[in-house]
Amino acid sequence: MLYSNTTAEAKRQNLREMLVPGAARQFPGTFTPLSAPLIQEKGFDGLYISGAVLANELGLPDVGLTTLTEVAQRAGQIARMSDLPALVDADTGFGEPMNVARTIHELENAGLAGCHIEDQVNPKRCGHLDGKSTVDTETATMRIRAAADARRDSEFLIMARTDLRATASLEATIDRAQALVDAGADAIFPEAMKDLAEFEAVCAALDVPVLANMTEFGKSELFTRGQLASAGVAIVIYPVTSLRAAMGAIERTLDTITADGTQQEAVPEMMTRARLYELVDYESYNAFDTGIFNFAVPGTATGSAPSEGARS
């Protein structure tokens, strides 16, 4: 009820323990606190909070328009609703090294388990688009060093993302990743790898956990968890999957209303009222204070079973 029972410190320790090369821990992306307990219920390992998704939720493109305040607030709202560790996209750190340091403090305060900081120039763009530019190695490592030095909880995970593969060789990308590890990165996010062999090469070259980004419509094939585990990947993210699925369903339902004059044909595809109430844990609030929550929850032991009409 209300929030997770697991402390932020415990979530950070859990994240550290699960990031083993070859484990391929699955972190679905989420843009809303409501889906956090659902992801946990389905048995996934953690939550991923994409900067692109947070921007898109605000109706903005992923070009560095969101602020630290917006990201920290929304990421904290999501993280507090699950016992799972949450990893958040911190873009380029929201400024110069001093800004990066403040970013880490704010994300720690918000209850996140870790974040990743990338080596793109500002304004940044989505990692699977063309036309990206990266900063030099000195600037990239400065950001990571500032992040690592700023954290107050040593368990807070500092992950470095490199987008260098878009404009340079795999060998150069691995060299950049190693420099980021030397600067204090606990894990590496090599963006837009071209095939499974490239993931294998990065994992073999580094002594830290490696992340694989399995975003739809991107430059990487959508490999299975088993394939990525065999390559040595420690964590797999599905950053925009939930948002795309949700927006696709919304669009189809709106089309149904336009075509039929009613949403009736779309109702079977919707989450039922009883299931929604279960997800937000109405029953626990009801039990906690019956003076305020004094209604019967449909589909529970204390509530009558809803009719087919009420189930929507």
ChimeraX commands (.cxc) that place a marker at each C-alpha (Angstrom):
marker #1 position 0.00,0.00,0.00 radius 0.5
marker #1 position 1.16,3.54,-0.84 radius 0.5
marker #1 position 4.77,2.71,-1.69 radius 0.5
marker #1 position 7.27,-0.13,-1.95 radius 0.5
marker #1 position 8.34,-1.87,1.25 radius 0.5
marker #1 position 11.92,-2.16,0.00 radius 0.5
marker #1 position 14.26,0.74,0.74 radius 0.5
marker #1 position 16.23,2.50,-1.97 radius 0.5
marker #1 position 19.44,1.25,-0.39 radius 0.5
marker #1 position 18.26,-2.36,-0.57 radius 0.5
marker #1 position 17.19,-1.93,-4.20 radius 0.5
marker #1 position 20.66,-0.65,-5.07 radius 0.5
marker #1 position 22.30,-3.62,-3.41 radius 0.5
marker #1 position 19.94,-5.95,-5.27 radius 0.5
marker #1 position 20.83,-4.32,-8.58 radius 0.5
marker #1 position 24.54,-4.75,-7.92 radius 0.5
marker #1 position 24.08,-8.41,-7.04 radius 0.5
marker #1 position 22.00,-9.27,-10.11 radius 0.5
marker #1 position 24.26,-7.66,-12.72 radius 0.5
marker #1 position 26.34,-10.70,-13.53 radius 0.5
marker #1 position 27.78,-11.14,-17.04 radius 0.5
marker #1 position 25.56,-13.58,-18.93 radius 0.5
marker #1 position 22.57,-13.14,-16.59 radius 0.5
marker #1 position 20.69,-11.00,-19.14 radius 0.5
marker #1 position 18.41,-9.53,-16.48 radius 0.5
marker #1 position 15.27,-8.12,-18.08 radius 0.5
marker #1 position 14.23,-4.53,-17.32 radius 0.5
marker #1 position 11.05,-3.52,-19.20 radius 0.5
marker #1 position 10.63,0.19,-19.75 radius 0.5
marker #1 position 7.86,2.04,-17.98 radius 0.5
marker #1 position 6.54,5.58,-18.24 radius 0.5
marker #1 position 3.90,5.44,-15.51 radius 0.5
marker #1 position 3.89,4.42,-11.83 radius 0.5
marker #1 position 0.84,2.21,-12.48 radius 0.5
marker #1 position 2.83,-0.24,-14.60 radius 0.5
marker #1 position 5.66,-0.62,-12.04 radius 0.5
marker #1 position 3.79,-3.10,-9.80 radius 0.5
marker #1 position 2.54,-4.89,-12.91 radius 0.5
marker #1 position 6.12,-5.41,-14.13 radius 0.5
marker #1 position 7.04,-6.73,-10.69 radius 0.5
marker #1 position 4.02,-9.04,-10.61 radius 0.5
marker #1 position 5.02,-10.55,-13.95 radius 0.5
marker #1 position 8.36,-11.63,-12.53 radius 0.5
marker #1 position 10.76,-9.25,-14.23 radius 0.5
marker #1 position 14.06,-8.25,-12.68 radius 0.5
marker #1 position 13.83,-4.48,-12.63 radius 0.5
marker #1 position 12.42,-1.28,-14.11 radius 0.5
marker #1 position 13.94,0.88,-16.83 radius 0.5
marker #1 position 12.96,4.53,-17.22 radius 0.5
marker #1 position 13.84,5.92,-20.63 radius 0.5
marker #1 position 14.61,9.57,-21.21 radius 0.5
marker #1 position 12.99,9.30,-24.63 radius 0.5
marker #1 position 9.81,7.92,-23.10 radius 0.5
marker #1 position 9.66,10.61,-20.43 radius 0.5
marker #1 position 10.07,13.24,-23.13 radius 0.5
marker #1 position 7.46,11.60,-25.36 radius 0.5
marker #1 position 5.02,11.38,-22.45 radius 0.5
marker #1 position 5.28,15.17,-22.24 radius 0.5
marker #1 position 4.63,15.42,-25.97 radius 0.5
marker #1 position 8.26,16.27,-26.72 radius 0.5
marker #1 position 10.87,14.68,-29.00 radius 0.5
marker #1 position 13.97,13.10,-27.46 radius 0.5
marker #1 position 16.34,15.98,-28.16 radius 0.5
marker #1 position 17.37,17.01,-24.65 radius 0.5
marker #1 position 14.36,19.21,-23.82 radius 0.5
marker #1 position 13.44,17.61,-20.50 radius 0.5
marker #1 position 14.96,18.97,-17.31 radius 0.5
marker #1 position 16.59,17.24,-14.35 radius 0.5
marker #1 position 13.62,18.20,-12.19 radius 0.5
marker #1 position 11.12,16.59,-14.56 radius 0.5
marker #1 position 13.15,13.40,-14.93 radius 0.5
marker #1 position 13.95,13.01,-11.22 radius 0.5
marker #1 position 10.35,13.64,-10.17 radius 0.5
marker #1 position 8.77,11.21,-12.61 radius 0.5
marker #1 position 11.46,8.56,-12.12 radius 0.5
marker #1 position 10.98,8.79,-8.36 radius 0.5
marker #1 position 7.22,8.38,-8.72 radius 0.5
marker #1 position 7.81,5.20,-10.71 radius 0.5
marker #1 position 10.57,3.78,-8.53 radius 0.5
marker #1 position 8.62,4.09,-5.29 radius 0.5
marker #1 position 5.79,1.86,-6.55 radius 0.5
marker #1 position 7.83,-1.34,-6.86 radius 0.5
marker #1 position 10.28,-3.42,-4.87 radius 0.5
marker #1 position 12.35,-3.78,-8.05 radius 0.5
marker #1 position 15.44,-1.63,-8.67 radius 0.5
marker #1 position 14.90,1.15,-11.20 radius 0.5
marker #1 position 17.54,2.32,-13.67 radius 0.5
marker #1 position 16.97,5.75,-15.21 radius 0.5
marker #1 position 18.30,7.44,-18.32 radius 0.5
marker #1 position 20.06,10.65,-17.25 radius 0.5
marker #1 position 20.94,11.72,-20.80 radius 0.5
marker #1 position 24.21,13.68,-20.77 radius 0.5
marker #1 position 23.90,14.51,-17.07 radius 0.5
marker #1 position 21.97,17.74,-17.71 radius 0.5
marker #1 position 25.00,19.97,-18.14 radius 0.5
marker #1 position 28.63,20.35,-17.18 radius 0.5
marker #1 position 30.39,18.20,-14.52 radius 0.5
marker #1 position 28.92,20.21,-11.64 radius 0.5
marker #1 position 25.45,19.68,-13.10 radius 0.5
marker #1 position 26.22,15.96,-13.43 radius 0.5
marker #1 position 27.12,15.86,-9.73 radius 0.5
marker #1 position 23.81,17.46,-8.80 radius 0.5
marker #1 position 22.00,15.03,-11.10 radius 0.5
marker #1 position 23.38,12.10,-9.11 radius 0.5
marker #1 position 22.28,13.66,-5.82 radius 0.5
marker #1 position 18.76,14.28,-7.09 radius 0.5
marker #1 position 18.41,10.75,-8.45 radius 0.5
marker #1 position 19.70,9.28,-5.19 radius 0.5
marker #1 position 17.16,11.41,-3.31 radius 0.5
marker #1 position 14.40,10.18,-5.64 radius 0.5
marker #1 position 15.10,6.55,-4.74 radius 0.5
marker #1 position 16.62,5.34,-8.01 radius 0.5
marker #1 position 19.00,2.38,-8.00 radius 0.5
marker #1 position 21.21,3.74,-10.74 radius 0.5
marker #1 position 21.45,5.82,-13.89 radius 0.5
marker #1 position 23.34,5.99,-17.14 radius 0.5
marker #1 position 25.08,9.03,-18.59 radius 0.5
marker #1 position 25.99,9.21,-22.26 radius 0.5
marker #1 position 28.74,10.72,-24.38 radius 0.5
marker #1 position 26.63,12.59,-26.92 radius 0.5
marker #1 position 26.93,16.31,-27.47 radius 0.5
marker #1 position 24.11,18.63,-26.47 radius 0.5
marker #1 position 21.42,18.72,-27.73 radius 0.5
marker #1 position 21.39,14.91,-27.75 radius 0.5
marker #1 position 19.11,12.72,-29.82 radius 0.5
marker #1 position 17.62,9.24,-29.69 radius 0.5
marker #1 position 20.37,6.63,-29.73 radius 0.5
marker #1 position 19.04,4.74,-32.76 radius 0.5
marker #1 position 18.70,7.79,-35.03 radius 0.5
marker #1 position 21.26,8.90,-37.56 radius 0.5
marker #1 position 23.22,12.13,-37.29 radius 0.5
marker #1 position 24.43,11.70,-33.72 radius 0.5
marker #1 position 27.62,13.37,-32.52 radius 0.5
marker #1 position 29.71,12.38,-29.53 radius 0.5
marker #1 position 32.03,14.41,-27.35 radius 0.5
marker #1 position 35.75,13.67,-27.08 radius 0.5
marker #1 position 37.01,11.08,-24.63 radius 0.5
marker #1 position 38.20,13.70,-22.13 radius 0.5
marker #1 position 34.75,15.29,-21.90 radius 0.5
marker #1 position 33.02,11.91,-21.72 radius 0.5
marker #1 position 35.23,10.64,-18.92 radius 0.5
marker #1 position 34.89,13.93,-17.05 radius 0.5
marker #1 position 31.13,13.40,-16.86 radius 0.5
marker #1 position 31.52,9.89,-15.48 radius 0.5
marker #1 position 34.20,10.90,-13.01 radius 0.5
marker #1 position 31.96,13.69,-11.72 radius 0.5
marker #1 position 29.07,11.25,-11.32 radius 0.5
marker #1 position 31.16,8.64,-9.51 radius 0.5
marker #1 position 32.73,11.20,-7.18 radius 0.5
marker #1 position 29.39,12.83,-6.38 radius 0.5
marker #1 position 27.41,9.82,-5.21 radius 0.5
marker #1 position 26.88,9.49,-1.49 radius 0.5
marker #1 position 25.67,5.90,-1.62 radius 0.5
marker #1 position 28.47,3.76,-3.01 radius 0.5
marker #1 position 25.87,1.20,-4.15 radius 0.5
marker #1 position 24.20,3.66,-6.53 radius 0.5
marker #1 position 25.07,2.33,-9.99 radius 0.5
marker #1 position 26.87,4.66,-12.39 radius 0.5
marker #1 position 26.51,3.30,-15.92 radius 0.5
marker #1 position 28.21,4.94,-18.89 radius 0.5
marker #1 position 26.55,4.89,-22.28 radius 0.5
marker #1 position 28.60,5.38,-25.42 radius 0.5
marker #1 position 27.08,6.24,-28.80 radius 0.5
marker #1 position 30.44,6.18,-30.56 radius 0.5
marker #1 position 29.58,3.14,-32.68 radius 0.5
marker #1 position 27.37,5.35,-34.87 radius 0.5
marker #1 position 30.42,7.19,-36.21 radius 0.5
marker #1 position 33.44,5.01,-35.37 radius 0.5
marker #1 position 34.66,1.42,-35.44 radius 0.5
marker #1 position 33.81,-1.24,-32.91 radius 0.5
marker #1 position 37.43,-1.14,-31.71 radius 0.5
marker #1 position 37.18,2.58,-31.06 radius 0.5
marker #1 position 33.89,2.03,-29.24 radius 0.5
marker #1 position 35.49,-0.57,-26.98 radius 0.5
marker #1 position 38.41,1.80,-26.28 radius 0.5
marker #1 position 35.94,4.53,-25.31 radius 0.5
marker #1 position 34.05,2.11,-23.07 radius 0.5
marker #1 position 37.26,1.08,-21.31 radius 0.5
marker #1 position 38.15,4.73,-20.72 radius 0.5
marker #1 position 34.72,5.25,-19.16 radius 0.5
marker #1 position 35.27,2.25,-16.89 radius 0.5
marker #1 position 38.65,3.66,-15.88 radius 0.5
marker #1 position 36.88,6.93,-15.03 radius 0.5
marker #1 position 34.56,5.16,-12.59 radius 0.5
marker #1 position 31.71,3.59,-14.58 radius 0.5
marker #1 position 30.29,0.49,-12.90 radius 0.5
marker #1 position 28.68,-0.79,-16.12 radius 0.5
marker #1 position 28.63,0.01,-19.82 radius 0.5
marker #1 position 25.76,0.66,-22.24 radius 0.5
marker #1 position 27.09,0.34,-25.82 radius 0.5
marker #1 position 24.33,1.88,-27.92 radius 0.5
marker #1 position 23.18,0.64,-31.33 radius 0.5
marker #1 position 25.34,-2.46,-31.72 radius 0.5
marker #1 position 25.03,-3.84,-35.24 radius 0.5
marker #1 position 24.83,-7.57,-34.45 radius 0.5
marker #1 position 25.23,-10.18,-31.73 radius 0.5
marker #1 position 28.96,-10.53,-32.44 radius 0.5
marker #1 position 29.47,-6.89,-31.47 radius 0.5
marker #1 position 27.78,-7.47,-28.12 radius 0.5
marker #1 position 30.04,-10.51,-27.63 radius 0.5
marker #1 position 33.14,-8.45,-28.40 radius 0.5
marker #1 position 32.21,-5.68,-25.97 radius 0.5
marker #1 position 31.35,-8.13,-23.18 radius 0.5
marker #1 position 34.61,-10.04,-23.70 radius 0.5
marker #1 position 36.71,-6.87,-23.66 radius 0.5
marker #1 position 35.32,-5.34,-20.45 radius 0.5
marker #1 position 35.40,-6.44,-16.81 radius 0.5
marker #1 position 32.09,-4.74,-15.95 radius 0.5
marker #1 position 28.46,-5.63,-16.72 radius 0.5
marker #1 position 27.19,-4.70,-20.20 radius 0.5
marker #1 position 23.67,-3.58,-21.14 radius 0.5
marker #1 position 21.83,-4.45,-24.36 radius 0.5
marker #1 position 19.15,-2.10,-25.65 radius 0.5
marker #1 position 16.35,-4.07,-27.34 radius 0.5
marker #1 position 14.31,-1.19,-28.70 radius 0.5
marker #1 position 11.89,-1.77,-31.55 radius 0.5
marker #1 position 12.57,-0.21,-34.97 radius 0.5
marker #1 position 16.21,0.41,-34.02 radius 0.5
marker #1 position 19.59,-0.57,-35.43 radius 0.5
marker #1 position 19.94,-3.74,-33.35 radius 0.5
marker #1 position 18.03,-6.94,-34.09 radius 0.5
marker #1 position 15.58,-7.93,-31.35 radius 0.5
marker #1 position 17.63,-10.76,-29.90 radius 0.5
marker #1 position 16.18,-13.18,-27.38 radius 0.5
marker #1 position 17.23,-13.21,-23.77 radius 0.5
marker #1 position 19.00,-16.51,-24.38 radius 0.5
marker #1 position 21.02,-15.10,-27.26 radius 0.5
marker #1 position 22.10,-12.07,-25.25 radius 0.5
marker #1 position 22.96,-14.22,-22.24 radius 0.5
marker #1 position 25.20,-16.34,-24.46 radius 0.5
marker #1 position 26.92,-13.16,-25.62 radius 0.5
marker #1 position 27.70,-12.25,-22.01 radius 0.5
marker #1 position 25.14,-9.45,-21.57 radius 0.5
marker #1 position 24.21,-8.69,-17.96 radius 0.5
marker #1 position 21.07,-6.55,-18.41 radius 0.5
marker #1 position 18.53,-6.15,-21.20 radius 0.5
marker #1 position 16.23,-3.14,-21.49 radius 0.5
marker #1 position 13.03,-2.73,-23.51 radius 0.5
marker #1 position 12.81,1.06,-23.22 radius 0.5
marker #1 position 9.85,2.12,-25.36 radius 0.5
marker #1 position 7.93,-1.15,-25.60 radius 0.5
marker #1 position 5.28,-0.31,-22.98 radius 0.5
marker #1 position 4.67,3.18,-24.35 radius 0.5
marker #1 position 4.33,1.91,-27.92 radius 0.5
marker #1 position 1.98,-0.86,-26.83 radius 0.5
marker #1 position -0.17,1.55,-24.81 radius 0.5
marker #1 position -0.32,4.24,-27.50 radius 0.5
marker #1 position -1.10,1.64,-30.15 radius 0.5
marker #1 position -4.03,0.38,-28.08 radius 0.5
marker #1 position -5.27,3.92,-27.45 radius 0.5
marker #1 position -5.16,4.73,-31.16 radius 0.5
marker #1 position -7.03,1.56,-32.11 radius 0.5
marker #1 position -9.73,2.23,-29.51 radius 0.5
marker #1 position -10.19,5.81,-30.70 radius 0.5
marker #1 position -10.54,4.51,-34.25 radius 0.5
marker #1 position -13.19,2.06,-33.03 radius 0.5
marker #1 position -15.17,4.87,-31.38 radius 0.5
marker #1 position -14.92,6.95,-34.55 radius 0.5
marker #1 position -16.03,4.07,-36.77 radius 0.5
marker #1 position -18.74,2.55,-34.57 radius 0.5
marker #1 position -19.90,5.42,-32.41 radius 0.5
marker #1 position -19.10,3.31,-29.32 radius 0.5
marker #1 position -16.07,1.63,-27.75 radius 0.5
marker #1 position -17.94,-1.66,-27.29 radius 0.5
marker #1 position -15.83,-3.70,-29.73 radius 0.5
marker #1 position -12.64,-2.60,-27.95 radius 0.5
marker #1 position -13.80,-3.46,-24.44 radius 0.5
marker #1 position -12.58,-7.10,-24.49 radius 0.5
marker #1 position -9.02,-5.84,-25.05 radius 0.5
marker #1 position -9.13,-3.44,-22.10 radius 0.5
marker #1 position -7.97,-4.07,-18.55 radius 0.5
marker #1 position -11.11,-4.75,-16.53 radius 0.5
marker #1 position -12.22,-2.59,-13.67 radius 0.5
marker #1 position -11.61,-5.43,-11.22 radius 0.5
marker #1 position -8.05,-5.95,-12.52 radius 0.5
marker #1 position -7.29,-2.24,-12.34 radius 0.5
marker #1 position -8.56,-2.09,-8.76 radius 0.5
marker #1 position -6.38,-5.08,-7.95 radius 0.5
marker #1 position -3.33,-3.40,-9.46 radius 0.5
marker #1 position -3.77,-0.19,-7.45 radius 0.5
marker #1 position -4.53,-2.30,-4.34 radius 0.5
marker #1 position -7.90,-0.80,-3.43 radius 0.5
marker #1 position -8.53,-3.64,-0.99 radius 0.5
marker #1 position -5.56,-2.72,1.21 radius 0.5
marker #1 position -6.67,0.91,1.40 radius 0.5
marker #1 position -10.17,-0.26,2.23 radius 0.5
marker #1 position -8.87,-2.47,5.06 radius 0.5
marker #1 position -6.58,0.27,6.36 radius 0.5
marker #1 position -9.29,2.85,6.93 radius 0.5
marker #1 position -12.89,1.77,6.44 radius 0.5
marker #1 position -14.01,5.21,7.62 radius 0.5
marker #1 position -12.71,6.66,4.36 radius 0.5
marker #1 position -12.58,3.70,1.98 radius 0.5
marker #1 position -15.93,2.18,2.81 radius 0.5
marker #1 position -16.89,0.72,-0.56 radius 0.5
marker #1 position -16.88,-2.85,-1.84 radius 0.5
marker #1 position -14.12,-3.66,-4.28 radius 0.5
marker #1 position -15.46,-5.58,-7.30 radius 0.5
marker #1 position -14.14,-9.09,-7.76 radius 0.5
marker #1 position -12.71,-9.49,-4.24 radius 0.5
marker #1 position -13.72,-11.47,-1.18 radius 0.5
marker #1 position -15.35,-8.38,0.30 radius 0.5
marker #1 position -17.00,-7.22,-2.89 radius 0.5
marker #1 position -19.63,-8.76,-5.11 radius 0.5
marker #1 position -18.47,-10.21,-8.40 radius 0.5
marker #1 position -18.93,-7.55,-11.08 radius 0.5
marker #1 position -21.31,-8.11,-13.95 radius 0.5
marker #1 position -19.96,-8.29,-17.47 radius 0.5
marker #1 position -20.94,-4.66,-17.96 radius 0.5
marker #1 position -19.25,-3.57,-14.75 radius 0.5
marker #1 position -16.03,-5.41,-15.62 radius 0.5
marker #1 position -15.07,-2.72,-18.08 radius 0.5
marker link #1:1,2 radius 0.2
marker link #1:2,3 radius 0.2
marker link #1:3,4 radius 0.2
marker link #1:4,5 radius 0.2
marker link #1:5,6 radius 0.2
marker link #1:6,7 radius 0.2
marker link #1:7,8 radius 0.2
marker link #1:8,9 radius 0.2
marker link #1:9,10 radius 0.2
marker link #1:10,11 radius 0.2
marker link #1:11,12 radius 0.2
marker link #1:12,13 radius 0.2
marker link #1:13,14 radius 0.2
marker link #1:14,15 radius 0.2
marker link #1:15,16 radius 0.2
marker link #1:16,17 radius 0.2
marker link #1:17,18 radius 0.2
marker link #1:18,19 radius 0.2
marker link #1:19,20 radius 0.2
marker link #1:20,21 radius 0.2
marker link #1:21,22 radius 0.2
marker link #1:22,23 radius 0.2
marker link #1:23,24 radius 0.2
marker link #1:24,25 radius 0.2
marker link #1:25,26 radius 0.2
marker link #1:26,27 radius 0.2
marker link #1:27,28 radius 0.2
marker link #1:28,29 radius 0.2
marker link #1:29,30 radius 0.2
marker link #1:30,31 radius 0.2
marker link #1:31,32 radius 0.2
marker link #1:32,33 radius 0.2
marker link #1:33,34 radius 0.2
marker link #1:34,35 radius 0.2
marker link #1:35,36 radius 0.2
marker link #1:36,37 radius 0.2
marker link #1:37,38 radius 0.2
marker link #1:38,39 radius 0.2
marker link #1:39,40 radius 0.2
marker link #1:40,41 radius 0.2
marker link #1:41,42 radius 0.2
marker link #1:42,43 radius 0.2
marker link #1:43,44 radius 0.2
marker link #1:44,45 radius 0.2
marker link #1:45,46 radius 0.2
marker link #1:46,47 radius 0.2
marker link #1:47,48 radius 0.2
marker link #1:48,49 radius 0.2
marker link #1:49,50 radius 0.2
marker link #1:50,51 radius 0.2
marker link #1:51,52 radius 0.2
marker link #1:52,53 radius 0.2
marker link #1:53,54 radius 0.2
marker link #1:54,55 radius 0.2
marker link #1:55,56 radius 0.2
marker link #1:56,57 radius 0.2
marker link #1:57,58 radius 0.2
marker link #1:58,59 radius 0.2
marker link #1:59,60 radius 0.2
marker link #1:60,61 radius 0.2
marker link #1:61,62 radius 0.2
marker link #1:62,63 radius 0.2
marker link #1:63,64 radius 0.2
marker link #1:64,65 radius 0.2
marker link #1:65,66 radius 0.2
marker link #1:66,67 radius 0.2
marker link #1:67,68 radius 0.2
marker link #1:68,69 radius 0.2
marker link #1:69,70 radius 0.2
marker link #1:70,71 radius 0.2
marker link #1:71,72 radius 0.2
marker link #1:72,73 radius 0.2
marker link #1:73,74 radius 0.2
marker link #1:74,75 radius 0.2
marker link #1:75,76 radius 0.2
marker link #1:76,77 radius 0.2
marker link #1:77,78 radius 0.2
marker link #1:78,79 radius 0.2
marker link #1:79,80 radius 0.2
marker link #1:80,81 radius 0.2
marker link #1:81,82 radius 0.2
marker link #1:82,83 radius 0.2
marker link #1:83,84 radius 0.2
marker link #1:84,85 radius 0.2
marker link #1:85,86 radius 0.2
marker link #1:86,87 radius 0.2
marker link #1:87,88 radius 0.2
marker link #1:88,89 radius 0.2
marker link #1:89,90 radius 0.2
marker link #1:90,91 radius 0.2
marker link #1:91,92 radius 0.2
marker link #1:92,93 radius 0.2
marker link #1:93,94 radius 0.2
marker link #1:94,95 radius 0.2
marker link #1:95,96 radius 0.2
marker link #1:96,97 radius 0.2
marker link #1:97,98 radius 0.2
marker link #1:98,99 radius 0.2
marker link #1:99,100 radius 0.2
marker link #1:100,101 radius 0.2
marker link #1:101,102 radius 0.2
marker link #1:102,103 radius 0.2
marker link #1:103,104 radius 0.2
marker link #1:104,105 radius 0.2
marker link #1:105,106 radius 0.2
marker link #1:106,107 radius 0.2
marker link #1:107,108 radius 0.2
marker link #1:108,109 radius 0.2
marker link #1:109,110 radius 0.2
marker link #1:110,111 radius 0.2
marker link #1:111,112 radius 0.2
marker link #1:112,113 radius 0.2
marker link #1:113,114 radius 0.2
marker link #1:114,115 radius 0.2
marker link #1:115,116 radius 0.2
marker link #1:116,117 radius 0.2
marker link #1:117,118 radius 0.2
marker link #1:118,119 radius 0.2
marker link #1:119,120 radius 0.2
marker link #1:120,121 radius 0.2
marker link #1:121,122 radius 0.2
marker link #1:122,123 radius 0.2
marker link #1:123,124 radius 0.2
marker link #1:124,125 radius 0.2
marker link #1:125,126 radius 0.2
marker link #1:126,127 radius 0.2
marker link #1:127,128 radius 0.2
marker link #1:128,129 radius 0.2
marker link #1:129,130 radius 0.2
marker link #1:130,131 radius 0.2
marker link #1:131,132 radius 0.2
marker link #1:132,133 radius 0.2
marker link #1:133,134 radius 0.2
marker link #1:134,135 radius 0.2
marker link #1:135,136 radius 0.2
marker link #1:136,137 radius 0.2
marker link #1:137,138 radius 0.2
marker link #1:138,139 radius 0.2
marker link #1:139,140 radius 0.2
marker link #1:140,141 radius 0.2
marker link #1:141,142 radius 0.2
marker link #1:142,143 radius 0.2
marker link #1:143,144 radius 0.2
marker link #1:144,145 radius 0.2
marker link #1:145,146 radius 0.2
marker link #1:146,147 radius 0.2
marker link #1:147,148 radius 0.2
marker link #1:148,149 radius 0.2
marker link #1:149,150 radius 0.2
marker link #1:150,151 radius 0.2
marker link #1:151,152 radius 0.2
marker link #1:152,153 radius 0.2
marker link #1:153,154 radius 0.2
marker link #1:154,155 radius 0.2
marker link #1:155,156 radius 0.2
marker link #1:156,157 radius 0.2
marker link #1:157,158 radius 0.2
marker link #1:158,159 radius 0.2
marker link #1:159,160 radius 0.2
marker link #1:160,161 radius 0.2
marker link #1:161,162 radius 0.2
marker link #1:162,163 radius 0.2
marker link #1:163,164 radius 0.2
marker link #1:164,165 radius 0.2
marker link #1:165,166 radius 0.2
marker link #1:166,167 radius 0.2
marker link #1:167,168 radius 0.2
marker link #1:168,169 radius 0.2
marker link #1:169,170 radius 0.2
marker link #1:170,171 radius 0.2
marker link #1:171,172 radius 0.2
marker link #1:172,173 radius 0.2
marker link #1:173,174 radius 0.2
marker link #1:174,175 radius 0.2
marker link #1:175,176 radius 0.2
marker link #1:176,177 radius 0.2
marker link #1:177,178 radius 0.2
marker link #1:178,179 radius 0.2
marker link #1:179,180 radius 0.2
marker link #1:180,181 radius 0.2
marker link #1:181,182 radius 0.2
marker link #1:182,183 radius 0.2
marker link #1:183,184 radius 0.2
marker link #1:184,185 radius 0.2
marker link #1:185,186 radius 0.2
marker link #1:186,187 radius 0.2
marker link #1:187,188 radius 0.2
marker link #1:188,189 radius 0.2
marker link #1:189,190 radius 0.2
marker link #1:190,191 radius 0.2
marker link #1:191,192 radius 0.2
marker link #1:192,193 radius 0.2
marker link #1:193,194 radius 0.2
marker link #1:194,195 radius 0.2
marker link #1:195,196 radius 0.2
marker link #1:196,197 radius 0.2
marker link #1:197,198 radius 0.2
marker link #1:198,199 radius 0.2
marker link #1:199,200 radius 0.2
marker link #1:200,201 radius 0.2
marker link #1:201,202 radius 0.2
marker link #1:202,203 radius 0.2
marker link #1:203,204 radius 0.2
marker link #1:204,205 radius 0.2
marker link #1:205,206 radius 0.2
marker link #1:206,207 radius 0.2
marker link #1:207,208 radius 0.2
marker link #1:208,209 radius 0.2
marker link #1:209,210 radius 0.2
marker link #1:210,211 radius 0.2
marker link #1:211,212 radius 0.2
marker link #1:212,213 radius 0.2
marker link #1:213,214 radius 0.2
marker link #1:214,215 radius 0.2
marker link #1:215,216 radius 0.2
marker link #1:216,217 radius 0.2
marker link #1:217,218 radius 0.2
marker link #1:218,219 radius 0.2
marker link #1:219,220 radius 0.2
marker link #1:220,221 radius 0.2
marker link #1:221,222 radius 0.2
marker link #1:222,223 radius 0.2
marker link #1:223,224 radius 0.2
marker link #1:224,225 radius 0.2
marker link #1:225,226 radius 0.2
marker link #1:226,227 radius 0.2
marker link #1:227,228 radius 0.2
marker link #1:228,229 radius 0.2
marker link #1:229,230 radius 0.2
marker link #1:230,231 radius 0.2
marker link #1:231,232 radius 0.2
marker link #1:232,233 radius 0.2
marker link #1:233,234 radius 0.2
marker link #1:234,235 radius 0.2
marker link #1:235,236 radius 0.2
marker link #1:236,237 radius 0.2
marker link #1:237,238 radius 0.2
marker link #1:238,239 radius 0.2
marker link #1:239,240 radius 0.2
marker link #1:240,241 radius 0.2
marker link #1:241,242 radius 0.2
marker link #1:242,243 radius 0.2
marker link #1:243,244 radius 0.2
marker link #1:244,245 radius 0.2
marker link #1:245,246 radius 0.2
marker link #1:246,247 radius 0.2
marker link #1:247,248 radius 0.2
marker link #1:248,249 radius 0.2
marker link #1:249,250 radius 0.2
marker link #1:250,251 radius 0.2
marker link #1:251,252 radius 0.2
marker link #1:252,253 radius 0.2
marker link #1:253,254 radius 0.2
marker link #1:254,255 radius 0.2
marker link #1:255,256 radius 0.2
marker link #1:256,257 radius 0.2
marker link #1:257,258 radius 0.2
marker link #1:258,259 radius 0.2
marker link #1:259,260 radius 0.2
marker link #1:260,261 radius 0.2
marker link #1:261,262 radius 0.2
marker link #1:262,263 radius 0.2
marker link #1:263,264 radius 0.2
marker link #1:264,265 radius 0.2
marker link #1:265,266 radius 0.2
marker link #1:266,267 radius 0.2
marker link #1:267,268 radius 0.2
marker link #1:268,269 radius 0.2
marker link #1:269,270 radius 0.2
marker link #1:270,271 radius 0.2
marker link #1:271,272 radius 0.2
marker link #1:272,273 radius 0.2
marker link #1:273,274 radius 0.2
marker link #1:274,275 radius 0.2
marker link #1:275,276 radius 0.2
marker link #1:276,277 radius 0.2
marker link #1:277,278 radius 0.2
marker link #1:278,279 radius 0.2
marker link #1:279,280 radius 0.2
marker link #1:280,281 radius 0.2
marker link #1:281,282 radius 0.2
marker link #1:282,283 radius 0.2
marker link #1:283,284 radius 0.2
marker link #1:284,285 radius 0.2
marker link #1:285,286 radius 0.2
marker link #1:286,287 radius 0.2
marker link #1:287,288 radius 0.2
marker link #1:288,289 radius 0.2
marker link #1:289,290 radius 0.2
marker link #1:290,291 radius 0.2
marker link #1:291,292 radius 0.2
marker link #1:292,293 radius 0.2
marker link #1:293,294 radius 0.2
marker link #1:294,295 radius 0.2
marker link #1:295,296 radius 0.2
marker link #1:296,297 radius 0.2
marker link #1:297,298 radius 0.2
marker link #1:298,299 radius 0.2
marker link #1:299,300 radius 0.2
marker link #1:300,301 radius 0.2
marker link #1:301,302 radius 0.2
marker link #1:302,303 radius 0.2
marker link #1:303,304 radius 0.2
marker link #1:304,305 radius 0.2
marker link #1:305,306 radius 0.2
marker link #1:306,307 radius 0.2
marker link #1:307,308 radius 0.2
marker link #1:308,309 radius 0.2
marker link #1:309,310 radius 0.2
marker link #1:310,311 radius 0.2
marker link #1:311,312 radius 0.2
view
